[in-house]
Amino acid sequence: MENGDNNGRFESVYSTKVRAGKRRTYFFDVRKTKGEDYYVTLTESTRKFTGDGYERHKIFLYKEDFNRFLSSLEGAINHVKTELMPDYDYEQFERRQAEWEAQQAAEGNNTLESTEASSEQPAKNIESEDDMSW
């Protein structure tokens, strides 16, 4: 979490993420300005094919645009789901993601056990895009 000092960044007061496959993660962060205002940053973070770091793209969303943004996003998604691809199984991604996360958790338990046996520290979990090494 940032401390809102003179580095031009503001305090993160809420953060959630959506993993989208093996290489891509979306972060939704609520940030607080020095003037006690709030805005949302949407960040797409993609692991580079070389494995050397991440590429990221960021959108800043301000409170005066929340309702129109959400309405337009829902409209665009619903248009694809109902008009362009009504027979597509959109839930397949949720099922695959749940399976992948279960597999990662199982592998993580095995990794953690072997890590503890070798007395090394486990890898840090990334909880917000600010925790990632860019």
matplotlib code that plots the C-alpha trace (Angstrom):
import matplotlib.pyplot as plt

x = [0.0, 1.3, 1.6, 0.5, 3.8, 5.5, 6.1, 2.9, 0.9, -2.0, -3.1, -4.8, -7.9, -9.3, -7.9, -9.2, -7.9, -9.2, -6.8, -7.5, -5.5, -1.8, -0.3, -3.0, -4.4, -6.8, -6.5, -9.3, -7.9, -9.8, -7.4, -7.7, -6.5, -4.9, -8.2, -10.2, -11.6, -11.7, -11.1, -10.7, -7.7, -8.2, -5.0, -4.3, -1.0, 0.4, 3.5, 5.9, 6.5, 10.1, 9.2, 11.1, 8.6, 5.2, 3.4, 0.6, -2.1, -4.0, -7.3, -8.2, -11.9, -13.3, -16.5, -18.3, -17.9, -18.8, -22.4, -21.9, -18.8, -20.6, -23.7, -21.6, -19.5, -22.6, -24.2, -21.2, -20.8, -24.6, -24.5, -21.8, -23.6, -27.1, -26.7, -23.3, -22.6, -25.7, -24.9, -21.4, -20.7, -19.2, -19.1, -16.5, -13.8, -15.1, -14.9, -11.4, -10.2, -11.6, -9.8, -6.6, -6.7, -7.4, -4.4, -2.2, -3.3, -2.5, 0.9, 1.4, 0.8, 3.4, 5.8, 5.3, 6.0, 9.2, 10.1, 9.7, 11.8, 14.6, 14.1, 13.6, 10.9, 7.8, 7.2, 5.2, 1.6, 0.7, -2.4, -2.4, -0.7, 1.4, 3.0, 4.2, 7.8, 7.4]
y = [0.0, 3.4, 6.2, 9.1, 11.0, 13.3, 10.5, 11.5, 8.4, 8.1, 5.8, 2.6, 1.9, -1.1, -3.6, -6.7, -8.7, -11.0, -13.6, -14.2, -17.2, -17.8, -14.5, -11.8, -10.3, -7.3, -5.1, -2.9, -0.4, 2.4, 5.2, 8.2, 11.6, 14.2, 16.1, 13.1, 12.2, 8.7, 7.2, 3.8, 2.5, -0.5, -2.2, -5.0, -6.7, -9.2, -11.3, -10.8, -13.8, -13.6, -14.0, -10.8, -8.6, -7.4, -5.1, -3.0, -0.8, 1.5, 3.3, 6.0, 6.2, 9.2, 9.3, 11.6, 8.8, 5.8, 5.4, 6.0, 3.8, 0.9, 1.3, 1.3, -1.6, -3.7, -2.7, -3.7, -7.1, -7.8, -7.0, -9.6, -12.2, -11.7, -10.5, -11.6, -14.8, -16.0, -19.7, -19.3, -20.9, -17.9, -19.9, -22.3, -19.7, -19.6, -23.4, -23.5, -20.7, -22.6, -25.8, -23.9, -22.2, -25.6, -27.0, -24.1, -24.4, -28.1, -27.4, -24.5, -26.9, -29.3, -26.3, -24.9, -28.3, -28.7, -25.0, -25.5, -28.6, -26.7, -23.7, -21.2, -18.5, -19.0, -16.7, -13.5, -13.5, -10.4, -8.8, -5.6, -4.2, -2.1, -5.2, -6.3, -5.7, -3.6]
z = [0.0, -0.8, 1.7, -0.6, -0.1, -2.7, -5.3, -7.1, -6.2, -3.9, -1.1, -2.2, 0.1, -1.7, -4.1, -5.9, -8.8, -11.5, -12.9, -16.6, -17.6, -17.0, -18.2, -17.6, -14.4, -14.0, -10.9, -9.6, -7.1, -5.3, -4.5, -2.2, -3.2, -0.8, -1.1, 0.4, -3.0, -4.5, -8.0, -9.5, -11.5, -13.8, -14.6, -17.1, -16.3, -18.7, -18.1, -21.1, -23.2, -22.4, -18.7, -18.0, -16.2, -17.0, -19.5, -18.0, -19.2, -16.9, -17.0, -14.4, -13.7, -11.8, -9.8, -12.3, -14.9, -12.8, -13.9, -17.6, -17.7, -15.9, -18.1, -21.3, -20.2, -19.3, -22.6, -24.7, -22.9, -23.1, -26.8, -27.4, -25.2, -26.5, -30.1, -31.4, -29.6, -27.8, -27.9, -26.5, -23.1, -21.2, -17.9, -19.3, -18.4, -14.8, -14.6, -16.2, -13.8, -10.8, -11.9, -12.5, -9.1, -7.4, -9.3, -8.3, -4.7, -4.7, -6.3, -3.8, -0.9, -2.3, -3.0, 0.4, 2.0, 0.0, 0.6, 4.4, 4.2, 2.6, 5.0, 2.2, 2.4, 0.2, -2.7, -1.9, -3.1, -5.2, -3.7, -5.7, -8.8, -6.5, -5.1, -8.5, -9.8, -12.9]

ax = plt.figure().add_subplot(projection="3d")
ax.plot(x, y, z, "-o")
ax.set_aspect("equal")
plt.show()
